[in-house]
Amino acid sequence: MRATERLSGVGLKVTRPRLAILDVFQKHECRHLTVDDVQRWLSEHGLHIGPATIYRVLNNFTELGILSRPILDLPAAVYELEQN
């Protein structure tokens, strides 16, 4: 499913930050990503999205079932893409 369809399918407006963050989870080789991982990947690819926006988008995606937040024994919260 395309990113734009996935976002609009759950009632979210398609914005550059949302598309970029969803793209990170679709293209990154790691299954579990922290906020720092997402911000680092975005920065490495020339996209500068602030941590507050990243947190907000990740929380929205989790609430809507695009991402999940598994409880793992790690120092930081991790998120993973739901394979719907």
N, CA, C and O of each residue as an XYZ file, in Angstrom:
336
protein
N       0.846     -1.177      0.000
C       0.000      0.000      0.000
C       0.891      1.239      0.000
O       1.874      1.315      0.738
N       0.533      2.197     -0.832
C       1.306      3.436     -0.910
C       1.111      4.254      0.352
O       0.074      4.167      1.010
N       2.115      5.050      0.683
C       2.090      5.848      1.913
C       0.918      6.817      1.928
O       0.252      6.969      2.953
N       0.659      7.473      0.800
C      -0.447      8.436      0.765
C      -1.783      7.743      0.999
O      -2.651      8.286      1.683
N      -1.954      6.559      0.442
C      -3.190      5.795      0.646
C      -3.310      5.339      2.086
O      -4.399      5.347      2.660
N      -2.194      4.943      2.667
C      -2.211      4.474      4.049
C      -2.617      5.599      5.000
O      -3.408      5.382      5.918
N      -2.083      6.790      4.784
C      -2.408      7.925      5.649
C      -3.851      8.378      5.450
O      -4.582      8.573      6.422
N      -4.254      8.544      4.217
C      -5.625      9.005      3.980
C      -6.641      7.938      4.359
O      -7.778      8.258      4.705
N      -6.243      6.680      4.297
C      -7.129      5.581      4.675
C      -7.500      5.571      6.145
O      -8.536      5.023      6.520
N      -6.663      6.175      6.986
C      -6.963      6.260      8.420
C      -7.429      7.656      8.807
O      -7.566      7.972      9.989
N      -7.671      8.487      7.799
C      -8.225      9.817      8.056
C      -7.218     10.909      8.344
O      -7.595     11.979      8.822
N      -5.941     10.665      8.067
C      -4.920     11.690      8.293
C      -4.683     12.504      7.032
O      -4.704     11.976      5.920
N      -4.461     13.777      7.219
C      -4.052     14.632      6.116
C      -2.634     14.217      5.712
O      -1.793     13.956      6.573
N      -2.377     14.158      4.434
C      -1.063     13.779      3.933
C      -0.172     15.019      3.972
O      -0.382     15.977      3.228
N       0.835     14.981      4.861
C       1.772     16.089      4.994
C       3.189     15.579      4.774
O       3.447     14.378      4.863
N       4.104     16.501      4.485
C       5.503     16.127      4.257
C       6.107     15.409      5.463
O       6.741     14.369      5.282
N       5.935     15.928      6.714
C       6.501     15.210      7.847
C       5.927     13.800      8.017
O       6.667     12.859      8.303
N       4.626     13.656      7.844
C       4.019     12.326      7.994
C       4.536     11.366      6.936
O       4.864     10.219      7.240
N       4.609     11.826      5.700
C       5.128     10.964      4.638
C       6.585     10.584      4.885
O       6.973      9.432      4.693
N       7.384     11.553      5.309
C       8.811     11.293      5.545
C       9.002     10.291      6.673
O       9.834      9.390      6.568
N       8.240     10.441      7.749
C       8.393      9.534      8.891
C       7.903      8.136      8.538
O       8.535      7.152      8.920
N       6.802      8.028      7.825
C       6.331      6.713      7.383
C       7.362      6.072      6.457
O       7.584      4.863      6.514
N       7.983      6.873      5.613
C       9.013      6.390      4.700
C      10.201      5.796      5.463
O      10.775      4.794      5.036
N      10.562      6.403      6.572
C      11.658      5.870      7.390
C      11.347      4.430      7.790
O      12.194      3.547      7.654
N      10.142      4.198      8.279
C       9.781      2.857      8.737
C       9.666      1.866      7.586
O       9.907      0.674      7.772
N       9.303      2.340      6.411
C       9.185      1.447      5.265
C      10.526      1.107      4.650
O      10.673      0.042      4.051
N      11.520      1.994      4.784
C      12.810      1.785      4.126
C      13.956      1.395      5.050
O      14.965      0.864      4.586
N      13.820      1.646      6.338
C      14.920      1.383      7.274
C      15.110     -0.117      7.446
O      14.139     -0.875      7.461
N      16.359     -0.542      7.576
C      16.648     -1.972      7.713
C      16.304     -2.535      9.093
O      16.120     -3.744      9.234
N      16.216     -1.682     10.103
C      15.856     -2.139     11.451
C      14.348     -2.185     11.605
O      13.632     -1.353     11.046
N      13.877     -3.143     12.352
C      12.448     -3.278     12.588
C      11.980     -2.323     13.677
O      10.912     -1.724     13.554
N      12.763     -2.174     14.737
C      12.410     -1.323     15.871
C      13.217     -0.034     15.816
O      14.447     -0.062     15.766
N      12.513      1.103     15.826
C      13.192      2.394     15.742
C      12.787      3.296     16.896
O      11.624      3.328     17.299
N      13.760      4.026     17.420
C      13.492      5.032     18.442
C      13.279      6.382     17.760
O      13.495      6.518     16.556
N      12.858      7.368     18.530
C      12.720      8.724     18.002
C      14.068      9.214     17.479
O      14.135      9.843     16.422
N      15.139      8.929     18.213
C      16.478      9.330     17.768
C      16.859      8.666     16.441
O      17.463      9.302     15.577
N      16.503      7.388     16.282
C      16.776      6.698     15.016
C      16.065      7.387     13.859
O      16.651      7.598     12.798
N      14.797      7.737     14.072
C      14.008      8.388     13.028
C      14.617      9.740     12.682
O      14.789     10.067     11.508
N      14.942     10.523     13.705
C      15.506     11.855     13.460
C      16.852     11.753     12.745
O      17.131     12.539     11.839
N      17.674     10.809     13.137
C      18.985     10.617     12.496
C      18.815     10.241     11.024
O      19.496     10.800     10.164
N      17.917      9.302     10.723
C      17.702      8.867      9.349
C      17.205     10.037      8.505
O      17.679     10.245      7.388
N      16.253     10.800      9.038
C      15.732     11.959      8.305
C      16.840     12.961      8.009
O      16.958     13.462      6.890
N      17.653     13.246      9.026
C      18.743     14.201      8.873
C      19.750     13.727      7.825
O      20.215     14.519      7.005
N      20.085     12.438      7.854
C      21.024     11.875      6.884
C      20.498     11.967      5.455
O      21.272     11.952      4.498
N      19.182     12.062      5.321
C      18.561     12.146      4.000
C      18.091     13.565      3.678
O      17.257     13.767      2.795
N      18.639     14.551      4.410
C      18.391     15.950      4.099
C      17.046     16.495      4.547
O      16.623     17.551      4.077
N      16.374     15.800      5.438
C      15.076     16.257      5.935
C      15.217     16.640      7.400
O      15.662     15.839      8.221
N      14.842     17.845      7.714
C      14.992     18.337      9.085
C      13.611     18.549      9.694
O      12.933     19.542      9.433
N      13.226     17.584     10.508
C      11.939     17.611     11.207
C      12.263     17.568     12.687
O      13.005     16.696     13.140
N      11.715     18.497     13.436
C      12.014     18.606     14.864
C      11.495     17.437     15.671
O      10.554     16.756     15.262
N      12.118     17.203     16.832
C      11.719     16.075     17.669
C      10.268     16.154     18.144
O       9.616     15.118     18.276
N       9.750     17.348     18.403
C       8.354     17.466     18.848
C       7.405     16.965     17.763
O       6.423     16.283     18.058
N       7.696     17.302     16.516
C       6.867     16.826     15.405
C       6.989     15.322     15.256
O       5.994     14.641     15.010
N       8.191     14.798     15.400
C       8.393     13.351     15.290
C       7.606     12.635     16.382
O       6.906     11.664     16.096
N       7.707     13.093     17.621
C       6.942     12.479     18.713
C       5.452     12.513     18.422
O       4.756     11.513     18.602
N       4.962     13.665     17.971
C       3.530     13.822     17.702
C       3.071     12.869     16.607
O       2.033     12.222     16.742
N       3.840     12.778     15.520
C       3.484     11.887     14.412
C       3.542     10.431     14.858
O       2.642      9.656     14.533
N       4.571     10.044     15.591
C       4.671      8.660     16.061
C       3.493      8.302     16.965
O       2.945      7.204     16.865
N       3.105      9.219     17.840
C       1.950      8.959     18.704
C       0.666      8.839     17.889
O      -0.151      7.954     18.147
N       0.481      9.727     16.901
C      -0.697      9.631     16.023
C      -0.712      8.302     15.278
O      -1.743      7.632     15.216
N       0.425      7.924     14.716
C       0.514      6.666     13.973
C       0.220      5.470     14.886
O      -0.412      4.505     14.457
N       0.673      5.530     16.133
C       0.422      4.437     17.069
C      -1.061      4.356     17.419
O      -1.640      3.270     17.446
N      -1.669      5.502     17.686
C      -3.098      5.527     18.011
C      -3.958      5.002     16.871
O      -5.007      4.406     17.112
N      -3.527      5.216     15.634
C      -4.306      4.817     14.468
C      -3.919      3.442     13.916
O      -4.482      3.001     12.914
N      -2.965      2.763     14.560
C      -2.604      1.411     14.157
C      -1.621      1.307     13.011
O      -1.416      0.217     12.477
N      -1.004      2.416     12.617
C       0.029      2.360     11.578
C       1.322      1.817     12.167
O       2.038      1.045     11.528
N       1.610      2.233     13.398
C       2.778      1.750     14.135
C       2.304      1.079     15.414
O       1.183      1.295     15.872
N       3.173      0.271     15.970
C       2.942     -0.247     17.320
C       4.145      0.122     18.172
O       5.223      0.425     17.660
N       3.943      0.090     19.457
C       5.012      0.424     20.397
C       5.193     -0.765     21.333
O       4.638     -0.784     22.431
N       5.967     -1.756     20.899
C       6.156     -2.953     21.726
C       6.928     -2.624     23.004
O       7.777     -1.733     23.027
N       6.619     -3.349     24.038
C       7.323     -3.179     25.310
C       8.553     -4.088     25.280
O       8.445     -5.311     25.361
N       9.699     -3.473     25.164
C      10.962     -4.204     25.124
C      11.847     -3.689     26.250
O      11.666     -2.573     26.737
N      12.785     -4.499     26.649
C      13.704     -4.116     27.716
C      14.835     -3.266     27.132
O      15.987     -3.694     27.060
N      14.468     -2.048     26.716
C      15.417     -1.116     26.121
C      15.317      0.218     26.846
O      14.278      0.514     27.437
N      16.372      1.031     26.817
C      16.338      2.308     27.536
C      15.392      3.345     26.920
O      14.973      4.273     27.612
N      15.054      3.206     25.648
C      14.172      4.179     24.981
C      12.998      3.438     24.347
O      13.109      2.266     23.986
N      11.880      4.133     24.217
C      10.710      3.562     23.552
C      11.037      3.301     22.086
O      11.722      4.091     21.436
N      10.538      2.191     21.586
C      10.725      1.850     20.180
C       9.369      1.710     19.507
O       8.356      1.430     20.148
N       9.382      1.911     18.210
C       8.179      1.814     17.402
C       8.476      0.888     16.240
O       9.617      0.788     15.790
N       7.438      0.208     15.755
C       7.602     -0.646     14.590
C       6.377     -0.511     13.707
O       5.278     -0.220     14.179
N       6.586     -0.727     12.421
C       5.524     -0.612     11.425
C       4.611     -1.816     11.529
O       5.075     -2.956     11.549
N       3.307     -1.564     11.597
C       2.327     -2.641     11.565
C       2.192     -3.109     10.125
O       2.100     -2.285      9.215
N       2.178     -4.374      9.911
C       2.096     -4.941      8.557
C       0.658     -5.266      8.208
O       0.294     -6.436      8.085
N      -0.163     -4.236      8.047
C      -1.588     -4.436      7.719
C      -1.773     -4.770      6.276
O      -2.902     -4.970      5.828
